[in-house]
Amino acid sequence: MSTPRCFGWRAIGAAAALLARLPQRATLALGTALGVLLRPLLRRRWHVARVNLALCFAAESVAEREQRLHDHQRSLAVALLELLRAWFAPSPTLAGLADVEGLQSLLDAAAKGQGVLLLTGHLMHTELATRFVAEALGAPVGGVVRRYHRHPCLERLLDAARIRRLGPTVGKFDARGMARHLRSGGRLVYSADQDFREGHAFVPFFGVPAATFVGTPQLARAGRAVVRFLSMVRGPDGRYRVRIADPGLDAHLDDPVGFAAQYMAVLEAAVREAPDQYLWVHRRFKTRPPGEGSPYAR
């Protein structure tokens, strides 16, 4: 961050660090106000969200799904501020805000020198959940991240923040780096509900066939890691419940399609706990079985 051309990003980082220090009540209030401002600005994304909600909650009325969209818009705005808290908030700011369940499974794996692949999905505050786990463990928790090669200053800002507050980062296409990290006994958070167009199987997600990456079992085996599921829910009072659970995925490592199906079932159950806190603006169903067109076409 020392090069002059990154000065603007340094200023943005400083402003983000100030926002990250806000009390929780102020963060939630600011998120609510930001949600109102975002509604007219993200029309294309709201279209994607409406399509996803129509597919996943087909039995509900249009009015019920519009209420879900309204709730999601507020949660999305809050989640943007939660990202800043994950990356920049000092530990005292976050103290006492979360209850972390299932930490013992990580401690047991560490005692054996075994890595843990912490699967999650497009739950909107995964990075904040990772921060809470790292704080509770008193040890780093790595993450699989997207690299912004076209924006080196942004990349340096985010990578430095993640490494300082969470743990090491690995690029989403760096399978060897992921395996090395796991083999060294590391913990790695990975949102594997990805649609790579290739290397996928269609498995149900809310009853809709969803193209789901089938290479995750190979990653777990290469890293000699156990698989756990990480989720977090923000309650109405602003407190968080972080859960690390054994979803039974280790039993499916030799069955990639069965693994993908079980993973989607576990993720769906987590989404149903707090539907507004899933990233509905993500085009989860963009790749369709042969003969089906894109549901997002206008």
C-alpha positions in Angstrom: 0.0 0.0 0.0 3.0 2.3 -0.1 2.8 3.2 -3.8 1.3 6.7 -4.6 -1.3 5.3 -6.9 -2.8 3.3 -4.1 -3.3 6.4 -1.9 -7.1 6.6 -2.7 -7.5 3.0 -1.6 -5.6 3.8 1.6 -8.1 6.6 2.3 -11.0 4.2 1.7 -9.5 1.7 4.0 -9.2 4.3 6.8 -12.8 5.3 6.3 -13.9 1.7 6.4 -11.9 1.2 9.6 -13.9 4.0 11.2 -17.2 2.6 10.1 -16.2 -0.8 11.4 -15.8 0.6 14.9 -19.5 1.7 15.2 -21.5 0.1 18.0 -23.8 -2.8 16.8 -26.9 -0.8 17.2 -25.6 2.0 15.1 -24.4 -0.5 12.4 -27.8 -2.0 12.2 -29.5 1.4 11.9 -27.1 2.6 9.3 -27.6 -0.7 7.4 -31.4 -0.1 7.4 -30.9 3.4 6.0 -28.5 2.1 3.4 -30.9 -0.5 2.3 -33.4 2.2 1.4 -30.8 4.0 -0.7 -29.8 0.8 -2.5 -33.3 -0.1 -3.7 -33.4 2.2 -6.8 -29.8 1.6 -7.6 -29.6 -2.2 -7.9 -32.6 -3.0 -10.1 -30.8 -5.7 -12.2 -29.8 -7.4 -9.0 -33.3 -7.2 -7.6 -34.5 -8.9 -10.8 -32.1 -11.8 -10.1 -33.4 -12.0 -6.5 -37.0 -12.0 -7.6 -36.3 -14.9 -10.0 -34.5 -16.9 -7.3 -37.2 -16.3 -4.8 -39.9 -17.3 -7.3 -38.1 -20.5 -8.0 -37.3 -21.4 -4.4 -40.6 -20.2 -2.8 -42.9 -21.1 -5.6 -45.8 -21.9 -3.3 -45.9 -18.4 -1.8 -47.8 -15.5 -3.2 -46.2 -12.6 -5.1 -46.8 -10.4 -2.0 -45.1 -12.8 0.3 -42.1 -13.0 -2.0 -42.0 -9.2 -2.3 -41.8 -9.1 1.5 -38.9 -11.5 1.4 -37.2 -9.3 -1.1 -37.7 -6.3 1.1 -36.2 -8.1 4.1 -33.3 -9.2 1.9 -32.6 -5.7 0.7 -32.1 -4.5 4.3 -30.0 -7.5 5.2 -27.8 -7.1 2.2 -27.0 -3.5 3.2 -26.3 -4.6 6.8 -24.0 -7.4 5.3 -21.9 -4.8 3.5 -21.2 -3.1 6.9 -20.5 -6.6 8.4 -17.8 -7.1 5.8 -16.1 -4.0 7.1 -16.4 -5.2 10.6 -14.9 -8.6 9.7 -11.9 -6.9 8.1 -11.3 -3.8 10.1 -13.0 -3.9 13.5 -10.7 -4.2 16.5 -11.5 -7.2 18.7 -13.1 -5.2 21.6 -15.8 -3.9 19.1 -16.9 -7.4 18.4 -16.5 -8.8 21.9 -19.7 -10.5 23.3 -21.7 -10.2 20.0 -21.6 -13.9 19.0 -22.1 -17.4 20.5 -19.9 -19.9 18.7 -21.1 -23.5 18.7 -19.1 -26.6 17.6 -15.7 -25.2 18.3 -14.5 -28.5 19.9 -14.4 -30.2 16.5 -11.8 -27.7 15.3 -9.8 -28.2 18.5 -10.0 -32.0 18.1 -8.7 -31.8 14.6 -5.9 -29.4 15.6 -4.8 -31.9 18.3 -4.4 -34.5 15.6 -2.6 -32.2 13.2 -5.6 -32.5 10.8 -6.9 -29.8 8.6 -10.6 -28.8 8.5 -12.4 -27.8 5.3 -15.2 -25.5 6.6 -17.8 -25.6 3.9 -20.3 -22.8 3.7 -22.3 -21.1 1.0 -23.4 -17.7 -0.2 -24.5 -16.7 3.3 -24.0 -13.0 3.4 -21.9 -12.7 6.5 -19.5 -15.6 6.1 -16.4 -13.4 6.6 -17.7 -12.1 9.8 -18.5 -15.6 10.9 -14.9 -16.5 10.1 -13.7 -13.6 12.2 -15.8 -14.8 15.2 -14.4 -18.3 14.8 -10.8 -17.0 14.6 -11.4 -14.9 17.7 -12.9 -17.8 19.6 -10.1 -20.1 18.6 -7.3 -17.6 19.2 -5.9 -18.9 16.0 -6.1 -18.0 12.2 -8.8 -19.3 10.0 -8.0 -19.2 6.3 -10.4 -18.5 3.5 -10.8 -19.1 -0.2 -11.2 -15.7 -1.9 -11.6 -14.2 -5.3 -8.5 -12.4 -6.6 -9.0 -8.9 -8.1 -6.1 -9.0 -10.5 -7.4 -5.9 -12.4 -7.4 -3.9 -9.1 -4.1 -4.6 -7.4 -4.6 -1.8 -4.8 -7.9 -3.2 -3.8 -6.4 -6.7 -3.7 -3.6 -5.5 -1.4 -6.0 -3.7 0.9 -8.3 -6.7 1.3 -5.6 -9.3 1.6 -3.8 -7.4 4.3 -7.1 -6.9 6.2 -8.0 -10.6 6.0 -4.6 -11.8 6.9 -4.5 -9.5 9.9 -8.0 -10.2 11.3 -8.9 -13.7 10.0 -6.1 -15.8 8.5 -4.3 -16.6 5.3 -6.1 -16.4 1.9 -6.0 -18.8 -1.1 -7.3 -17.9 -4.5 -10.5 -19.7 -5.6 -8.7 -21.4 -8.5 -5.6 -22.4 -6.5 -6.5 -26.0 -5.7 -2.9 -26.9 -4.9 -2.7 -24.0 -2.4 -5.9 -25.1 -0.7 -4.7 -28.7 -0.4 -1.3 -27.5 1.0 -3.0 -25.4 3.6 -5.2 -28.2 4.7 -2.4 -30.7 4.8 -0.5 -28.4 7.1 -3.3 -28.7 9.6 -5.0 -25.4 8.6 -8.6 -24.4 8.7 -10.1 -23.2 5.4 -13.5 -21.6 4.8 -14.9 -22.4 1.3 -18.1 -21.5 -0.3 -18.4 -24.4 -2.7 -22.0 -23.7 -4.0 -20.3 -22.5 -7.2 -21.4 -22.8 -10.8 -18.3 -23.3 -12.8 -20.2 -24.5 -15.9 -17.9 -27.5 -16.0 -17.2 -30.1 -13.4 -20.7 -29.9 -11.9 -23.8 -32.0 -11.2 -27.4 -30.9 -11.1 -28.7 -31.5 -7.6 -31.8 -30.1 -5.8 -31.6 -26.7 -4.0 -35.0 -25.7 -2.8 -36.3 -28.4 -5.1 -34.7 -26.7 -8.2 -31.9 -28.4 -10.1 -28.7 -26.4 -9.3 -25.4 -26.8 -11.0 -23.0 -27.6 -8.1 -19.3 -28.1 -8.2 -18.3 -31.8 -7.7 -14.6 -31.3 -7.0 -14.9 -30.6 -3.3 -14.5 -34.2 -2.1 -11.2 -34.4 -4.1 -10.0 -31.3 -2.3 -10.8 -32.7 1.1 -9.0 -36.0 0.2 -6.0 -34.2 -1.2 -5.8 -32.1 2.0 -6.4 -35.1 4.3 -9.0 -32.9 5.9 -12.3 -33.4 7.8 -15.3 -31.6 6.4 -17.5 -29.4 8.6 -20.2 -26.8 7.8 -20.1 -23.2 8.9 -23.1 -21.0 9.2 -24.2 -17.9 11.1 -27.5 -16.2 11.8 -28.0 -12.6 12.9 -30.8 -12.5 15.4 -33.4 -9.7 15.8 -31.5 -8.4 18.7 -28.3 -8.0 16.6 -26.5 -10.9 18.2 -25.0 -13.7 16.1 -25.2 -17.5 16.5 -22.2 -19.1 14.7 -22.5 -22.9 14.2 -19.8 -25.4 13.2 -21.5 -28.7 12.5 -20.7 -32.1 11.2 -23.0 -32.5 8.2 -22.1 -36.1 7.5 -20.2 -35.1 4.3 -17.1 -37.2 5.2 -19.1 -40.3 4.4 -19.7 -39.1 0.8 -16.0 -38.4 -0.2 -16.1 -41.3 -2.7 -19.4 -40.1 -4.2 -19.0 -36.6 -5.7 -22.7 -36.3 -6.8 -23.9 -37.7 -3.5 -21.6 -35.2 -1.7 -23.0 -32.3 -3.7 -26.6 -33.3 -3.0 -26.0 -33.6 0.7 -24.1 -30.4 0.8 -27.0 -28.5 -0.9 -29.5 -30.1 1.5 -27.4 -28.8 4.5 -27.0 -25.4 2.9 -30.8 -25.2 2.2 -31.5 -26.0 5.9 -29.1 -23.2 6.9 -30.8 -20.7 4.5 -34.2 -21.6 5.8 -33.2 -20.5 9.3 -32.8 -16.9 8.1 -33.8 -16.6 4.4 -33.2 -12.9 4.3 -29.5 -13.5 5.0 -28.8 -15.5 1.9 -27.3 -13.9 -1.2 -30.4 -14.0 -3.4 -28.8 -11.6 -5.8 -26.4 -14.4 -6.8 -27.4 -16.1 -10.0 -27.4 -19.5 -8.5 -29.4 -21.1 -11.4 -27.7 -19.5 -14.4 -26.5 -22.9 -15.8 -29.5 -25.1 -16.6 -29.9 -28.7 -17.7 -29.9 -29.3 -21.5 -32.9 -27.7 -23.2 -33.7 -25.2 -20.4 -33.1 -21.5 -21.0 -31.8 -19.0 -18.4 -34.5 -18.1 -15.8 -32.9 -14.6 -15.6 -33.6 -13.6 -19.2 -36.0 -10.7 -19.4 
